[in-house]
Amino acid sequence: FIEELQMQKAALEFDISLKAVSVLRYITEHADSISVINRMLCTHNVPCVLVQLIDSCPWGRCNKGEVQKYIKGKWQTIPAEDHLKITTLDGQVWLSLYNLLLREECQRKYDFNSFNKSQLLRLRGFLTEVLVDQLPNLVELQRFLAHLAVTEPAPPKKELILEQIPKIWSYIAKENAGKWKAIAKYQVKETFSLSDSDLRQQAQRLAQTYNLDVMEGLIPEKPKCGSCGREAAKRCSRCQKEWYCHRECQVKHWEKHKKACQLMADAVKIQEERLMKS
């Protein structure tokens, strides 16, 4: 049960991280704020981060000899004729690089030192004719990299940067200066040392939050019957894991499902007992 939760956590973090790539692309398109550009280029060195993403390509993998890509929230097997076809995530990363490196303000502020320059020039190996045919805008990026390879850009001028600081954060930091140890002790007592009744209330709130009937509406695909494979509407009342289209299929499949159902039900029971004892 714990391993399954860890797998779900890893899958959720992976999906969120890839969605962040799309958000980053839109930020690069509207990065008119000087402080935003400065933070992306100088603080986080986003261009080099994007180069690493293109190099590692975490949204593609080889599974049992088949090429798979992460598309629309799930891993999909790609036929041989589409292996070189770029995905939405590929496009987001390349467009983010295009927006950053070809923006005049970014070229003026970015430090093209030896390390950054060598990292960016690695992109030339990925800019194939097939890729450029799919994203014609990358022709300009190709020309920029060719020019960068034979020139030594001047180091950026250090300018005064005025950046807004969130008022809420500064207020909290000012009001609680010198009180952090006392706050930590209070949290240990009030937050991390809960009574049995508090733990029961938390367990009830979590159970309501992760209501399976509500969460199933968020699943992109309808569940399939564990017996016949057709679209299912009913779930095993004991383990809440296996789906069935009709009562007949559930009865027919019970001999195969019985052992797994017992294991999952026991795991849930053990976790509930541990929660009550802790």
C-alpha positions in Angstrom: 0.0 0.0 0.0 2.8 2.4 0.9 4.7 1.6 -2.3 1.6 2.3 -4.3 1.2 5.7 -2.6 4.9 6.5 -3.3 4.3 5.6 -7.0 1.3 7.8 -7.2 3.3 10.6 -5.6 6.1 10.2 -8.1 3.7 10.1 -11.0 1.9 13.2 -9.7 5.2 15.2 -9.3 6.3 14.1 -12.8 3.0 15.3 -14.3 3.2 18.6 -12.4 6.8 19.2 -13.5 5.9 18.7 -17.2 3.0 21.1 -16.8 5.4 23.6 -15.4 7.3 23.5 -18.7 4.2 24.7 -20.5 3.8 27.5 -17.9 7.4 28.5 -18.4 6.9 28.9 -22.1 4.1 31.4 -21.6 6.2 33.3 -19.1 9.0 33.6 -21.7 6.4 35.1 -24.2 5.4 37.8 -21.7 8.6 38.4 -19.9 8.5 42.2 -20.3 9.3 42.8 -16.7 13.0 43.4 -16.2 13.0 41.6 -12.8 11.5 38.5 -14.4 14.1 38.4 -17.2 16.9 39.0 -14.7 15.7 36.2 -12.5 15.3 33.7 -15.3 18.6 34.5 -16.9 20.9 35.4 -14.0 19.4 33.7 -11.0 18.1 30.4 -12.4 20.0 30.2 -15.7 16.9 28.9 -17.5 18.5 28.6 -20.9 21.0 26.0 -19.6 18.2 24.2 -17.7 16.2 24.0 -21.0 19.3 22.5 -22.8 19.5 19.8 -20.1 15.7 19.1 -20.6 16.2 18.7 -24.4 19.2 16.4 -23.8 17.6 14.1 -21.2 14.0 14.3 -22.7 12.2 12.9 -19.6 8.9 12.7 -21.5 10.2 10.0 -23.8 11.3 6.4 -22.9 11.9 2.9 -24.4 9.7 0.3 -22.7 10.1 -3.4 -23.8 11.5 -2.3 -27.1 8.8 0.2 -27.8 9.2 3.9 -28.0 6.8 5.7 -25.7 6.1 9.4 -25.1 4.2 11.2 -22.4 1.2 12.8 -24.2 -1.9 14.3 -22.6 -1.2 13.0 -19.2 -0.3 9.4 -20.0 2.4 7.3 -21.7 1.6 6.4 -25.2 3.3 3.9 -27.6 4.5 5.7 -30.7 4.5 3.9 -34.1 7.7 3.7 -36.0 6.6 6.3 -38.6 6.1 8.9 -35.9 9.3 8.5 -33.9 10.7 11.8 -35.2 7.5 13.7 -34.7 7.8 16.2 -31.9 5.4 16.3 -29.0 3.8 19.3 -27.4 6.4 19.2 -24.7 9.3 19.3 -27.2 7.7 22.3 -28.8 7.3 24.1 -25.5 10.9 23.8 -24.6 12.2 24.9 -28.0 9.8 27.8 -28.1 11.0 28.9 -24.6 14.6 28.8 -25.8 13.6 30.8 -28.9 11.8 33.4 -26.9 14.7 33.8 -24.4 17.8 33.7 -26.7 16.4 35.8 -29.6 14.9 38.5 -27.4 17.2 41.6 -27.6 16.8 42.4 -23.9 17.8 38.8 -23.0 20.9 38.9 -25.3 22.0 42.0 -23.6 21.6 40.7 -20.0 22.6 37.0 -20.4 26.2 36.1 -19.6 27.6 34.1 -22.5 30.5 32.8 -20.6 32.5 29.7 -21.7 30.2 27.3 -19.8 26.9 28.8 -20.9 28.2 29.1 -24.4 29.3 25.5 -24.6 25.9 24.4 -23.2 23.9 26.4 -25.7 26.0 25.2 -28.7 25.0 21.6 -27.8 21.6 22.5 -29.3 23.1 22.5 -32.8 23.2 18.7 -32.7 19.4 18.6 -32.1 18.4 21.1 -34.7 18.0 18.6 -37.5 16.1 19.3 -40.8 13.2 17.2 -39.5 12.9 19.3 -36.4 13.1 22.6 -38.3 10.5 21.5 -40.8 8.1 21.0 -37.9 9.1 24.3 -36.1 10.2 26.7 -38.9 10.9 29.5 -36.3 13.9 27.5 -35.2 15.7 28.6 -38.4 16.4 31.9 -36.7 17.7 30.1 -33.6 19.9 28.0 -35.8 21.4 31.1 -37.3 21.9 32.7 -33.8 23.8 29.6 -32.6 26.0 29.6 -35.8 26.9 33.2 -35.1 27.5 32.5 -31.4 30.0 29.7 -32.3 32.3 32.1 -34.1 32.0 35.2 -31.9 32.7 36.2 -28.3 29.8 38.2 -27.0 30.7 41.0 -24.6 29.9 40.3 -20.9 26.7 41.8 -19.6 26.8 45.2 -18.0 25.9 45.2 -14.3 22.9 47.4 -13.8 20.8 48.4 -10.9 17.8 46.1 -10.6 14.7 47.2 -8.7 12.6 44.2 -7.7 9.4 44.1 -5.8 9.4 42.1 -2.6 6.1 40.5 -1.6 4.5 42.5 1.2 3.1 39.5 3.1 6.4 37.7 3.2 8.3 40.8 4.4 5.6 41.5 7.0 5.7 37.9 8.4 9.5 38.0 8.4 9.6 41.3 10.3 6.9 40.5 12.8 8.5 37.1 13.7 12.1 38.0 13.7 13.8 36.3 16.7 10.8 34.2 17.4 11.4 31.2 15.1 12.5 28.8 17.8 9.4 29.6 19.8 7.2 29.1 16.8 8.9 25.8 16.0 8.3 24.6 19.6 4.6 25.6 19.4 4.2 23.8 16.1 5.7 20.6 17.6 3.2 20.8 20.4 0.1 21.9 18.5 0.7 20.4 15.0 2.9 17.4 15.3 1.8 16.0 18.7 -1.9 15.4 18.1 -4.2 13.6 20.4 -6.2 10.5 19.3 -9.3 12.5 18.7 -7.4 15.0 16.6 -5.9 12.1 14.5 -9.4 10.7 14.0 -10.6 14.1 12.8 -7.7 14.3 10.4 -8.3 10.8 9.1 -12.0 11.7 8.5 -11.1 14.9 6.6 -8.6 13.0 4.5 -11.2 10.3 3.7 -13.6 13.0 2.6 -10.9 14.8 0.6 -10.0 11.6 -1.3 -13.5 10.5 -2.0 -13.2 7.9 -4.8 -16.6 8.7 -6.2 -15.5 12.3 -6.7 -12.0 11.6 -7.9 -13.1 9.1 -10.6 -14.6 12.0 -12.5 -11.1 13.4 -12.9 -9.8 10.3 -14.6 -9.3 11.0 -18.3 -10.3 7.5 -19.3 -13.3 5.5 -18.1 -12.4 2.5 -16.0 -12.5 -1.0 -17.7 -14.2 -4.1 -16.4 -11.6 -6.5 -14.8 -13.4 -9.5 -16.4 -14.5 -8.6 -19.9 -12.7 -5.3 -20.5 -15.8 -3.2 -21.3 -16.5 0.2 -19.8 -17.2 -0.3 -16.1 -19.4 1.6 -13.7 -19.2 -0.4 -10.4 -16.3 -1.0 -8.1 -15.4 -3.8 -5.7 -16.9 -2.7 -2.4 -14.2 -4.4 -0.4 -10.9 -3.1 -1.9 -12.3 -0.3 -4.0 -9.7 -1.1 -6.7 -11.2 -3.4 -9.3 -14.0 -2.3 -11.6 -16.8 -4.3 -13.2 -19.6 -3.6 -15.7 -22.1 -6.0 -14.1 -22.6 -8.2 -11.1 -22.2 -11.3 -13.3 -18.7 -10.3 -14.3 -17.7 -9.6 -10.7 -18.9 -13.1 -9.6 -17.1 -14.7 -12.6 -13.9 -12.9 -11.8 -14.0 -13.4 -8.0 -11.7 -16.5 -7.9 -8.9 -14.5 -9.7 -9.5 -11.3 -7.7 -10.1 -12.9 -4.3 -6.4 -13.1 -3.2 -5.5 -9.5 -4.4 -8.6 -8.1 -2.8 -7.7 -9.7 0.5 -4.2 -8.3 0.4 -5.4 -4.8 -0.4 -8.1 -4.9 2.3 -5.6 -6.1 4.9 -3.1 -3.3 3.9 -5.7 -0.6 4.4 -6.7 -2.1 7.7 -3.1 -2.1 8.9 -2.6 1.5 7.9 -5.8 2.5 9.7 -4.6 0.7 12.9 -1.2 2.4 12.7 -2.8 5.8 12.3 -5.0 5.3 15.4 -2.0 4.1 17.5 0.4 6.9 16.4 
